[in-house]
Amino acid sequence: MGQTMPPLVQAFCDWSAQVRRQSPHTVAAYGRDLTAMCEFWAQHLQVPEVSLPVLRRLQPDDVQAYLAHRLRPTGHGVTAKASLNRHLSSLRSFGKWLKRSQGVVIPALAGLRGLKAPAPLPKALNEAQTFDLLGAVAPPPVRGTDNRKRPQQTRNLALLLVLYGLGLRISEALSLTRADATRATLTVTGKGNKQRQIPLPLAVRSALDDWMKCSQQWPPETPLFPNAQGKALTPRMAQKMLKAARESLNLPAHATPHALRHSFATHLLHGGADLRTVQELLGHRQLATTQRYLAADIGHLLKTHQKAHPLGKK
């Protein structure tokens, strides 16, 4: 592939840098992407170079041919959709510039849309990392001491056990009130105001009871996990708390409040829970959303197959 940018691409990159003042990184990406496209179209359309008259004649099929070219398997793998979307974004910006600066509308570029990229697979912590994190946030009290003298640690432990033990989103946990925590099951309001009932395991119930004893001064309508002023903790506060703990343990950056929800689902599936039960507990509308937890751990699936299937045992 040649390195010289076509004149129109060079003009667009100059405008992006000088007028729009875009970063050198962005301008360089525009240059690479658009030069690659023009080189393909020159060969595909059998023309010496991609000039303005050539662009005017560009058809949607020519754009599709380029996309197919980028997506075809090569010795270096297949172009990721995220990379291809960047090419499409460059092409859309180029088309808008042609209309603005040259007064030329390229119909084949006007209706371009990005490809839908697959949702990233959830990143869970393993069991050892999870329990290390819980211990770092709220070390167990010394035998014989009163938890009421450690209100912040007791609250933090209760919050993290609600996230990990029940699989709640951080927003769901922080919207609970003290009155919600007095029942045998927890009524959680999730996305779209959809409610679900979640039973309280003994460890979660015990942590909540300890926290309720530490905070008896707050009335029932108070947020279950308040700050010193009685207002609900913010997700940012919970993230900061876990960030300090994970850095002290040298855990990966994905050890966040939401990773505890991922860990809840992953560990349940590892323990033999069926997919539909996990779907209900997580409050997912679509089973496909829950299935992502299976795709995230191919190694565990392979071990299960080898252990359970007759062929695997051989």
N, C-alpha and C positions, 0 to 999 in steps of 0.2 A: 504494500500500500504506500502510495506516495505521501510526501509530507507537505506539499504546497497547497495552501488553501485556495479554493476558487475565489475570484474577485468579489462576488456577492457575499460569500461567507466572511471574507476578510473585512468587508465594509460593515457587516452586521456585528462582528466581534469588536471592531473599533468603536462603533456606536454604543455597544453594551458597556464597554470600559469607560468611554469618555463622557457619554451623556447619562446613561443609567448608573454609572459608577459602580458596576458590579465587581465582585472580587475577582482577582486574577485567576483563582481556581475555577470559578464559574465560567469565565470567559474562555479559559483553556478547554474546559469540557465542551462548551458550545463548538469551539473550533474543531476538536477531534470528532465529535459526533456528526456534525454537518459535513465535514470533509469526507468521512466514511460513507455517508449517505450519497453524496454527490459522485464519489468514485463508483459506488455500486450502480447508480442510475446511468452514469455515462456508459458503463459496460452493458447494462441491461437494455438501454434504449439505443445502443450503438451510435452514440454521438461523441464528438471529440471532447466536449466539456458541457457541464450543466449551466447553461446561461438562462437569462430571464425568459426568452421565448420557449426554451425547453421546459422550464418550470410551469409556464402557462399551460402547456399541453399535458402536464402530469395527470395521470388518472388514479383513482382509488386502487385499482389493481396493481399499479406500480408501487404504491406505498405498501400494500399487502405483500408484494414480492420481497420488498426489503425486510419486512418483519419476519417473513418466513426464512429469509437468508440468515438473519441474526439468531433465530431460534433453532436452526438445524444443529444436530450434534456434530462436534468436531473433536479433534484430538485433545482439545482443552476443555471439553465438557460443553454444556449448553448455556447460552447466555441467560442469566437470571432475569426474571421479570422486572425486578427493581432496576437493573441496568437498562433494560429495554424501555422502561417507562421514562428513564432519564433521556434517552434518545428521542422519544416522542415529545417530551417537554421541550427539548431543544428545537425540534421541528415546528412545534406550535408557536414558540417565541419567534422563530425565523419567519413564519408565515405572517404573523402580526406585524413584524417590522417591514416586510415587503409591502403590505397594504398601506402602512403609515408613510413610509419613505418613498416608495415607488408608485403608489397608487394602483398596485396590482393585487388582485384577489386570486389566490390559488385554491379553487374549490376542493381539490384533493387533500389540502391541508386544513381547511376550515373546520371540518367535523371530526378531527382526530380526538380520540379519547384514550386515556391510559388503560393498561391492562390491570385487571384486578389481581393484586398480589395475594398469595396465600397468607392467612393469619400466622404469626410466629408461634412456634410450639411453646407451651408453657414450660418455664424453668422452675423445677422444684428443688428443695434441699433434701439431702438424704436424712435418715433418722438421726444419725449422730450429730450432724450439723444443726438440725432443728433443736435437739435437746441442749446442745452447747449454747445456742442462741438464747433459749429460754433461761438458762442458768446465768448467762452474762447480763441479761436485762434485769433479772430479779433473783439474785443468789438466795438459796434457801435460808430461812432464819436459823439462828443458833438455838439449839434445844433449850426450851424453858423461857425464851424471850416472847414478848407480846407483839404480834403482827401490827397492832394498832400504832406502834411506834415507828413503823415503816410504811406509812400510807402510800407514798409514791411508788415504791417497789411493788407493794401488794396490788395496787391498781394496774401497774404495767404488766405484771404477770397475768392478772385476770384478763386483760385485753388481749395479750398474745395467745393465751389458751383459748379464748373465744375464737380468734382467727384460725388457729391451727386445729383446735378440737372440734370446731363446728363448720369450718370452711367458709366463714363469712367474708364478704368484701369489707374493706376498711370503712367505707361509707355506711354500710349496714350496721357494723358494730358501733360506730360512733353516733348513730341515730337512736340507739336503744336508750330507754329510761330505766331508772331504778325499779319502777313498778314492773317492767318487763321481766326482770330477773328474779321475781318472787314465785314464779310458777314452775311446774315440773318440766314443761317444755317451753321453748322460746319461740315467739311469733316474730318472724323476720320479714320486713318489707323490702323487697328487692326491686330490680328494674321494672319499670312499667307498673309500679305499685302492686306487683304480684306478691302475695303473702305465702309463706311456707312455714310449717311447724317443724322444729328441730328438737329432738330429745337431748337432754343435757347429760353427758357422761359424768361419772363420779368426779374425775379430776377437774373438769370445768365447773361443776356444781360447787366443789370444795373451794376452788379459787374465788368464785363469785361470792360465796358465803363469807370468806375471809375479808374480801374487799367491802362487802356490805357492813360488816362489823366495824371496819376502820372508818367508815364514812356515814355513821348514823345521823350526823347533823344535817344531811341533805334530805329534802322532802322527796316523796315518790316520783314527782314529775321532773326531777332533776335528771340531766343526762347521766347515764350509767357510768360513763368515763369522763369526768369533768376535769377542768384545770383548777387552779387555786381559787378562781373567782366563781366557780360553779357552772361555767359555760362548757359546752362540749369541746373535747380536744379536737384539734384540726388534724387532717391527714398528714400535714407537714410535720406536726409535732411527733406523730407516731413514726414517720420516716426518719426523723432526726434521731429518735431514740434507738431505732434499729441500726442506723448507720454507725453510731458510736460503738454499739455492741459488735457488729460484724467486723469493723476495723480492728477492734481489740482481739478478735479471734482469727483475723486474716481470712475471713470468708469471702466468697465472690460477691460482686456488686449487685447481683440479682437477689441477694438476701434482703428483701423488702417486705412490708406488710402483705402485699399481694402474693409473694412467694409462699407465705404460710398457707394461703388458700390453695395454691397449686400443690403444696406438700400434703395437705389434708386429702385431696383427691387422689394423688399418686399413691400415698401410703395405704389408703383404703383399697385401691385396686390391687396393689401388691399383696394385701392381706386376704384377698379373695372376694371382696365385695362385688356385687354385680353392677353393671354399668348403669342400669336404670335407677337403682337406689342412689348411686352417686349423683346422677342427674338431678334427682329430686332434692337431695341435700344441698346441692350447689345452686338450685333454682334456675337451671338452664332450661330454656324453652325447647331447644333442639338437641336431640341426642348426639348429633354430629359434633356439637360444641364440646360435649363431654368426651367424645371419642379421641379428641386431640391429645388427651392425657395418655392414651394407649400408644399413639404414634410417637409421643415424646420419649418413650422408653422401649425401643426395639429390642435392646439387650435383655430386658426382663421378659418380654414376650417370647423370645427365643428360648430362654431357660425354662419358662413354663411349658412350652411345647415339648422340649426335650424330656422334661420330667413327667409330663402327663400323657403324651401320645405314644402309642406302641412303637411307631417308627423312630421316635426320638430316643427311646430307651435302647434301641439297637445301635 
